[in-house]
Amino acid sequence: MAAKRHKAEEIVTKLRQVDVLHAQGKSMAEAIRSIGVTEVTYYRWRSEYGGLKGDQVKRLKELEAENARLRRAVSDLTLDKMILPRPPRETSEPARRRACVDHVIDELKVSERRACQVLGQHRSTQRKIAKTPPDDEASLTADITALALQYGRYGYRRITAMLHQAGWIVNVKRVERIWRREGLKVPHKQPKRSRLWLNDSSCIRLRPEYPNHVWSYDFVEDRTHNGRKIRMLNVIDEFTRECIAIRVDRKLKAVDVIDVLSDLFILRGIPPYSFGQWPGVHRQSTSGVDHSSRCQNRLHHAGQSMGKRLLRELQLETP
């Protein structure tokens, strides 16, 4: 006959009975025999539940169950965190997800159900046996790739029409599947650049041809944590896209601009052109002449403000 499993409340009640019988004058051995357990079991119960009441034992069991549930949750989250970084980034296709699930099962020794749940793969999709590709799959893939390379702006629908003209009897869905499997994409159209002139034929942007050919400078503003404003004077080489000077201060005046440009002229030489939105004109400098006193300037109409572009350049330079 199998031994009876006692609940925590029953154990506390029997321990209380033994204490009462022992207080009435019975020996400890007789009191233990009266509850129907051995002395080893009694002392084990006493070490575990001694001094507890029924409601306290119930609360203890609830805390133990909650602790076990939290342990399982933490272990599950830890395992999920170990699984998720393993698959590659582009796993949108079922075949790639199938390979990822197999890799996770082999590496982490988890079940198929768990791996599919974490990676978002249906189990029926995971167990589906792929069909053998047709005999003309390789030649069709080669023709699609060749047409995509020759006509870079054509998508898979135009490529399908060209395959039909070449004699292929193929469905557009099959071409799309091969197109996506090979990673073929139509490049995005480049945005149109703004025009380089105004209505009065005045130039607003000069294309640099070599380093130190064209410099641009402008102010950008920001605020510190206490709300105070700071200003930054940035000088950029338009050819190399290098920010060659940054002056940061609460206030920046014309003298500061002259100081920064003078230092750059000493270190790098005088560029043929330097322009900015302060004080709203472009400056064309004569090479070999001091910019602050004897340089020859021609005024040009300034176009759109360069503050946003210079701020973006500053953010790229700052780690």
N, C-alpha and C positions, 0 to 999 in steps of 0.2 A: 504494500500500500504506500503510495507516494505521500511524502511529508506535506503537511498543510503549510501554505504560505500565509503568514500573519501580516495584517496591515499595520501601519504605524500606530493608529489609534488603539488597536487591540494590544499591541506590545506595551504601550504606555499604561493601559488598564491592568495588564498582568503584572507589570512591575509594581504598580500601586498595591495590588493584592498581596504580593510577596512582602512588601513593607508592612502592611497591616497585620499579616499572620505572624511575622517575626516580632512585631511589637506586642502581640498577644501572648508570647511566650514560646512559640514553636521554634524549632531549630531552622537554620537557613536551608538545610538539605530537605527537610520536610516541606517547608514552604515552597521551594522550587518544584518538588515533585507534585505538589497540589495543582500547579498550573500546567503540568503535562509537558515540560521541556527539561533538557539536561542542564547541568550547571554551566557547561561551556556556552550554551546558547543564552542562558540567563545573563552571564557576565558580559557577553558580547552585546546583548541588548542594552544592558545597563551602561556600558561605556559609550554607546551611541545615543541612547534616548534618556539617560538618567537625568532627573531634574526637570524634565519638560512636561508640559500639560498637553491636553488634547488639541486645543486650538493652536498652540505653538508648534506642535508636530505637523498639523495641517498646513500652517504657514511655511514651515521649513520645506515640506514637499513641493509646495507651489514655487518657492524660490529655486529649488533644485531643478524643477522642470523648466522654469524660465531661463536659468543659467545654461542648461543643456541646449535649449532652443537658440540662445544667443551664440553659443559656441558653434553650432551647426551653421548659423547664418554667417558668422565671421569666416569660417572655413570655406563656405560656398563662395563668398565674395573674394576671398584670397585666390581660390582656384579660378574664378572667372577672370580676375586680373592677370593671372598667369597665362590664360588661354588667349585673351583678346590681343595682346601685342604680337602674337606669333604670326597670324596670317598677314599676307602682304596688303598694301593699301587698296589696290584695285581687285576686289573680289566680288564684282557684281554678277559675273556669269556663274551658272550652277556648276560647270566643270571645275572652275577654279575653287569654288567653295568646297566641292567634293574633295579636291586634293588637300585643302586646308584642314578639313575635318579628319581625314586620314592621318595627316601629319600630327595633329593634336592628340589623336588617340594613341599613336605610336610613341610620342614623346612623353606625354603626361600620364599615360595609362588610365584614362577616364573612359566612361562608357560612351557609346555612340549617341545615346539619347541626350546626355549632358553636353557633348561637343556640338551637336546640331542645335540645341537650344541656345547656347551662348553665341554661336556664329550665325544664327538666323537661317539655318538650312533645314528644309523639311526632310523628314526621314525617308519618305517615299522617293524624293528627288535624290537623296544620298544613295539609296539602294538601286536606283534605276541603272540598268546596264546600257551603256552607249552603243548605238548601232555602228556597224562597220561602215566607214566612209565609202562613197562610190569610187569607181576606178578613175573617173575623170576629175576627182577632187583636186589633185596636185596641179594638173594643167589649168583647170579653171582658176585656182588660186593664183597661179603665175600670171595668167592673163589679166585678172583683176588688179593685181599689184602693178603690172606694167602700165595699164591704162591710168591708174591713180597717179603714178609717177609722171606720166606724160601730160595728163590734164589735171593739174593740181587743184583747180577750182571746181571740179565736178564731184558730186556726191554719188552715193551708190545707186540712186535711181537713174541718173544719166549714164553711169557705167553699165547698168543693166540694159539700157536701150542700145548702147554701143555693142554690147555682147550679142544682142539679138541681131544687129546688123552684120556681125561677124559670123553668124551661123550657129551660135550657141542656143540651145533650148533650155533655158534656166529660169527659175522663178525669182522674183525680186526678193522674196524672203530669204532664199538661200544665199543670194548675193549679199544681203544685209548681214547675215550670220557670218559669212566669211570676212566681210568688211570689218565687223567688230572684233572678230577673233584675231585678225592680223593687226589690229590697232590703227587702222587707216582713219584719218580725220581730214576734214576740209579746214585749212587755216583761216583764222578770223581776219576779216578785212581790217586793214590799217585805217585809223581815223584820219580824216583830212586835216592837214595842217592849215593854220590861218594864213592869210595872204601876207606878203612881205611889204606891202605898200598901202598908202592911204589914197584917197581920191585926188589929192593934190600931188601925187607922185613922189612924196617924201618917204624915205626908207625908215622903217621902224625896227627892223631886225637884220643884222649882218651875220652871214654864215662864216664861222671861223674856218681857217684852212690849215693852221698849224698851232702848236702850243705857244702861249704868250702872244697870240694874234689879237684876240678880243677878250677883254675882261668886262664883267658886269658886277655892279655893286648895288646894294639896296638895304633897307632897314627892315627887320622883323621884330615883333613885340611879343612878350609873354608876361606872365605874372608868377610871382613866387607864392609859397604857401600862405604867407600873411597878406596877400592881395596887392602887394606893391608891384608896380610895373617895371620891367627891365627891357632894354632895347639892345639889339644886336646888329652890328654892321658886318655884312658878309660880302666877301669879294670872291668871285668864281671865275675860273678859266673856262670859257665857253667851249673850247676844243677838248680838253681832257676831263671836263666836268669835275675838276678838283676845287675844293673850297680852300683857297690859298691864304685867307686871313679871316679871323673872326674877332671883333672887338665888342665886348659886353660891358655895359655900364647902365646906371640909372638914367643918365642923360648923355646924349651924343650930339655934338655940335659940328659946325663946319670945320673947326680946327682939328677935331678928331678924325674926320674924313681925310683931311690933308695929311695928317701924321701917318695914318695907315697906308695911304697910297704912296707917300714919300718913302716909307720903309720898304714897300714892295718894289718900288722903282730901283732902290739901291740894291736889293737882293736879287731881283729877277730881270731888271732892265725895264725900259719904258715900252709898253705895247703900242702898236699903231693905233688901236682903238680901245677906249674904255668908256662905258656908258652905264647909266643907272637912272632910277626914277627920282633921284634927289640932285639938284632942285628941279627935275623935270626935263632935262635935256640930255642928249648924247654928247660926248666929248671925243673929238678926234685929235690925237696928240702927234706932234712932229717928233720922229725918233731922234734921240740924242739931245733933246732940249729939256730943261727943268720944267716939270709939269706945274709946279706951284707958282712960278713967276713968269717964265718966258715961253710956255708952250702955246701953240696956235690951236684954237678951238673953233669948231664949226658947230652951230646949234642945229639940231634936228628935232622934229616932232617926236615925242615919246608916245608909244602905243600903250598897250595894256600893262598894268602894274606887274612887276616881277616879284612882288613880295611873297606870294603863295609859292611860286616856283623855288625861290631861294629858301623859304622855310622847309620845303620838301627836301632840298639838297642838304640843308643843315641836319634834318632828322636822319637822313641816310648816313651822314658822316658820324653822327653821335651814336655810340654803342648802346 
